[in-house]
Amino acid sequence: MSIAERFLKVSEVATLLNVGQSTVWLWVREGRIKAVRLPMAPGKKRAAIRIPSSEVFKILATVEPKANQGF
């Protein structure tokens, strides 16, 4: 993680990886994706997390591109 690294919301990571938010939360709980827990804001029921963009790049680097599907 670098100092200037961007931190993403669970919803942003889910969109980038084309998976559901519950999948991203599961990966965080299982330790597949590193996340940073933010301090709980007043009036909130739970603390938010942010995921370093480098974690998303690691996942994308392991995905093989789909074969040409005739488009």
Buried (B, 14 or more C-beta within 10 A) or exposed (E): EEEEEEBBBBEBBBEBBEBEBEBBBEBBEEEEBEBEEEEEEEEEEEEBBBBBBEBBEEBEEEEEEEEEEEE
